[in-house]
Amino acid sequence: MKGLVCCVLLALPSPFVRAQSPFDGTWKIDLAESPAPTTPYAYSLQGGVYRCMTCDPTLVLPADGRDHAVAGNPCSDTARIDVVNDRTILETDKKGGRTVGTSEMTVTADGNSATVDWMESCNANREAISGKDVLSRVSEGPPGSHAISGAWRILKRENRSESALVVTLKLEGNTFSFSDPSGQSYAAKLDGTETPFRGDLNKTNVSVKRLKDGSIEETDKRDGRVVEVTRFAPTVDRKTMTVAMEDKRTGTVREFVLRRQ
């Protein structure tokens, strides 16, 4: 009997012989189960000038429907703000004259909520990724300012492009790998060695390590400075995973629940 068992094991494909890690596989964000971020976003449109002080980088430019040069963003070199009406504005970002992102914000008639329909193609494949968010007002803007002015927080992420929801992970030996449909990927050693985030237009370097609770922590650096820390924590049943992303520049924490596909 022992000999028969050995023969059967030898005949099985390697994944059955070597147990896969709880990270291995393709995962998809469950928007309904993922908590909305609590950190507010601040916008102002007054006197013909638009300001987004919580944007990274911050954005201050005339709201005159014309393209204006912007710096500090590898994905775009110009931005334009169109005032559609007294409750709606449209931001258009371009790179070399090509539109790479749009964001239309519309405030409800009562002024207490808003929707943001956005699109961006800041990835190696130039693939357009879109989504819609519902915002809730936290505070009012200055007297006489446009309706979008004030502080807002995301109440609900209504939808995302399929390619923005899916990631593939793998932990093999001492190497943790990540990839997504937009062409971004890395394969990094768990010893903290920095490796390039391939396909990332921000020229990010990644390092990873395993934490005591078994989760994986990813640290992103740009120009030698830590900009984001992400933690991947699969559940015991391996069916779901929690991903927490902390933006070190703004203090914003985003959390997502992923389901194994």
C-alpha positions as CSV (number, residue, x, y, z in Angstrom):
1,M,0.0,0.0,0.0
2,K,2.8,2.4,0.9
3,G,4.4,1.8,-2.5
4,L,1.1,2.5,-4.3
5,V,0.7,5.8,-2.5
6,C,4.2,6.9,-3.5
7,C,3.5,6.0,-7.1
8,V,0.3,8.0,-7.1
9,L,2.0,11.1,-5.6
10,L,4.7,10.9,-8.1
11,A,2.1,10.8,-10.9
12,L,0.3,13.9,-9.7
13,P,1.2,17.4,-11.0
14,S,3.6,19.4,-8.8
15,P,0.9,21.7,-7.3
16,F,-0.6,18.7,-5.5
17,V,2.7,17.6,-4.1
18,R,3.9,21.1,-3.0
19,A,1.0,22.9,-1.2
20,Q,0.4,26.4,-2.7
21,S,0.8,29.4,-0.4
22,P,-2.4,31.2,0.7
23,F,-1.4,34.1,-1.6
24,D,-1.2,32.1,-4.8
25,G,-3.9,32.8,-7.4
26,T,-6.0,35.5,-9.1
27,W,-7.9,37.8,-6.8
28,K,-10.7,40.3,-7.5
29,I,-11.7,43.2,-5.3
30,D,-15.2,42.9,-3.8
31,L,-16.4,46.6,-3.9
32,A,-19.5,45.9,-1.8
33,E,-17.4,44.4,1.0
34,S,-14.5,46.9,0.8
35,P,-14.8,49.8,3.3
36,A,-14.7,53.3,2.0
37,P,-11.7,55.5,3.0
38,T,-12.4,58.0,5.9
39,T,-9.8,60.6,5.0
40,P,-11.5,63.6,3.3
41,Y,-10.6,65.2,0.0
42,A,-10.6,69.0,-0.2
43,Y,-11.5,71.0,-3.3
44,S,-12.0,74.7,-3.9
45,L,-13.3,76.7,-6.9
46,Q,-13.6,80.4,-6.3
47,G,-12.6,83.6,-8.2
48,G,-11.9,81.5,-11.3
49,V,-9.2,79.4,-9.6
50,Y,-9.5,75.7,-8.9
51,R,-7.5,74.1,-6.0
52,C,-7.1,70.5,-5.0
53,M,-4.9,70.6,-1.9
54,T,-5.3,66.9,-1.2
55,C,-4.3,65.8,-4.7
56,D,-0.8,64.4,-5.2
57,P,0.8,66.6,-6.4
58,T,-1.4,69.5,-5.3
59,L,-3.2,71.2,-8.2
60,V,-3.9,74.9,-8.5
61,L,-4.8,76.4,-11.9
62,P,-7.3,78.7,-13.6
63,A,-10.7,77.2,-14.3
64,D,-10.9,78.7,-17.7
65,G,-11.3,75.6,-20.0
66,R,-7.7,75.9,-21.2
67,D,-4.8,73.5,-20.9
68,H,-2.2,74.6,-18.3
69,A,1.2,73.1,-17.7
70,V,1.5,71.0,-14.5
71,A,4.6,69.6,-12.8
72,G,5.3,66.6,-10.6
73,N,3.0,64.1,-12.3
74,P,4.7,61.5,-14.6
75,C,1.4,60.7,-16.2
76,S,0.4,64.2,-17.4
77,D,2.0,67.5,-18.4
78,T,-1.1,69.6,-18.7
79,A,-4.5,69.9,-16.9
80,R,-7.7,71.7,-17.8
81,I,-10.7,72.6,-15.7
82,D,-14.0,73.2,-17.4
83,V,-16.9,74.7,-15.3
84,V,-19.8,72.8,-16.9
85,N,-22.4,74.5,-14.8
86,D,-22.9,75.7,-11.2
87,R,-22.9,72.1,-9.9
88,T,-20.5,70.3,-12.2
89,I,-16.8,70.6,-13.2
90,L,-14.7,68.5,-15.6
91,E,-10.9,68.0,-15.2
92,T,-9.0,66.8,-18.3
93,D,-5.4,65.6,-18.0
94,K,-3.1,65.2,-21.0
95,K,0.4,64.0,-21.8
96,G,2.0,65.2,-25.0
97,G,-1.4,66.4,-26.2
98,R,-3.1,63.0,-25.6
99,T,-5.9,62.8,-23.1
100,V,-4.7,60.4,-20.3
101,G,-7.4,61.1,-17.7
102,T,-10.7,62.8,-17.0
103,S,-12.7,63.4,-13.8
104,E,-16.2,64.9,-13.8
105,M,-17.6,65.9,-10.4
106,T,-21.3,66.7,-10.0
107,V,-22.9,67.9,-6.8
108,T,-26.5,67.0,-6.0
109,A,-29.2,69.8,-5.8
110,D,-29.1,69.7,-2.0
111,G,-25.3,70.0,-2.0
112,N,-24.8,67.2,0.4
113,S,-23.5,64.5,-1.9
114,A,-21.7,64.3,-5.3
115,T,-20.7,61.7,-7.9
116,V,-17.3,61.5,-9.6
117,D,-17.0,59.7,-12.9
118,W,-13.3,59.2,-13.8
119,M,-11.0,57.6,-16.3
120,E,-7.2,57.3,-16.3
121,S,-4.7,55.5,-18.5
122,C,-1.5,55.9,-16.4
123,N,-0.1,52.5,-17.0
124,A,2.4,50.6,-19.2
125,N,-0.3,49.4,-21.6
126,R,-2.1,52.8,-21.8
127,E,-5.2,50.9,-21.0
128,A,-8.1,53.2,-20.0
129,I,-9.5,52.3,-16.5
130,S,-12.7,54.0,-15.3
131,G,-14.8,54.1,-12.2
132,K,-17.6,56.0,-10.4
133,D,-17.5,57.2,-6.8
134,V,-20.3,58.6,-4.6
135,L,-19.1,61.3,-2.2
136,S,-20.6,62.7,1.0
137,R,-20.0,66.3,2.1
138,V,-17.9,66.7,5.2
139,S,-17.7,70.5,5.3
140,E,-18.9,73.5,3.3
141,G,-16.7,75.6,1.0
142,P,-16.1,79.4,1.4
143,P,-19.1,81.7,0.8
144,G,-19.7,82.4,-2.8
145,S,-17.6,79.4,-4.0
146,H,-18.6,76.8,-6.5
147,A,-20.8,73.9,-5.3
148,I,-17.8,71.4,-5.5
149,S,-15.9,73.5,-2.9
150,G,-15.4,72.0,0.6
151,A,-14.3,68.7,2.1
152,W,-15.7,65.3,0.9
153,R,-15.2,61.7,1.6
154,I,-15.9,58.7,-0.5
155,L,-19.2,57.1,0.6
156,K,-19.3,54.3,-1.9
157,R,-17.2,53.0,-4.8
158,E,-20.0,52.2,-7.3
159,N,-18.0,50.5,-10.1
160,R,-14.5,50.0,-11.5
161,S,-13.2,48.6,-14.8
162,E,-12.7,44.9,-14.6
163,S,-8.9,45.3,-15.1
164,A,-8.8,47.6,-12.1
165,L,-10.2,45.0,-9.8
166,V,-8.0,42.0,-10.6
167,V,-4.5,41.0,-9.4
168,T,-2.4,37.9,-9.6
169,L,-0.2,37.0,-6.6
170,K,2.3,34.2,-6.0
171,L,4.7,33.3,-3.1
172,E,7.3,30.8,-4.3
173,G,10.2,30.1,-2.0
174,N,11.7,33.5,-1.0
175,T,10.0,35.4,-3.9
176,F,6.7,37.3,-3.8
177,S,5.2,38.2,-7.2
178,F,2.5,40.6,-8.2
179,S,0.9,41.4,-11.6
180,D,-2.2,43.1,-13.0
181,P,-3.9,43.3,-16.4
182,S,-2.5,46.9,-17.0
183,G,1.0,45.5,-17.4
184,Q,2.4,46.3,-13.9
185,S,4.3,43.6,-12.1
186,Y,7.2,42.8,-9.8
187,A,9.0,39.7,-8.4
188,A,10.7,40.7,-5.1
189,K,12.7,38.8,-2.5
190,L,11.4,38.6,1.0
191,D,14.7,39.9,2.4
192,G,13.8,43.5,1.6
193,T,15.9,43.8,-1.5
194,E,14.5,46.7,-3.7
195,T,13.3,45.8,-7.2
196,P,11.8,47.9,-10.0
197,F,8.0,47.9,-10.3
198,R,7.8,47.0,-14.0
199,G,5.3,49.0,-16.0
200,D,4.8,51.7,-13.4
201,L,5.2,55.1,-14.9
202,N,6.1,56.6,-11.5
203,K,9.4,54.7,-11.5
204,T,8.6,53.0,-8.2
205,N,10.9,50.6,-6.5
206,V,9.4,47.8,-4.3
207,S,10.6,45.8,-1.4
208,V,8.7,43.1,0.5
209,K,8.9,41.2,3.8
210,R,6.9,38.6,5.7
211,L,5.4,39.9,8.9
212,K,5.0,37.8,12.1
213,D,1.3,37.2,11.5
214,G,2.1,35.6,8.1
215,S,1.0,38.6,6.0
216,I,3.2,40.2,3.3
217,E,4.2,43.9,3.5
218,E,5.1,45.8,0.4
219,T,7.0,49.1,0.6
220,D,7.0,51.4,-2.4
221,K,9.7,54.1,-2.8
222,R,10.2,56.9,-5.3
223,D,13.4,58.9,-5.4
224,G,14.5,57.0,-2.3
225,R,11.4,58.1,-0.2
226,V,8.7,55.8,1.1
227,V,5.4,56.7,-0.5
228,E,3.1,53.8,0.2
229,V,3.0,50.7,2.3
230,T,0.7,47.8,1.4
231,R,-0.2,44.8,3.5
232,F,-1.6,41.5,2.0
233,A,-3.4,39.4,4.6
234,P,-5.2,36.3,3.4
235,T,-7.9,34.7,5.7
236,V,-7.5,31.3,7.2
237,D,-9.8,29.7,4.7
238,R,-7.8,31.2,1.8
239,K,-11.0,32.4,0.1
240,T,-10.6,36.1,0.8
241,M,-7.8,38.5,1.5
242,T,-7.6,42.0,3.0
243,V,-5.3,44.5,1.4
244,A,-4.5,47.8,3.3
245,M,-2.7,50.6,1.4
246,E,-1.3,53.4,3.4
247,D,-0.3,56.6,1.5
248,K,2.7,57.9,3.6
249,R,2.4,61.4,2.0
250,T,-1.2,62.1,2.8
251,G,-1.9,59.6,5.7
252,T,-4.8,58.1,3.7
253,V,-5.5,54.4,4.2
254,R,-7.5,52.5,1.7
255,E,-8.7,49.0,2.4
256,F,-10.0,46.3,0.0
257,V,-11.5,42.9,0.4
258,L,-10.3,40.5,-2.4
259,R,-12.0,37.2,-3.3
260,R,-10.1,34.3,-4.9
261,Q,-11.2,33.6,-8.4
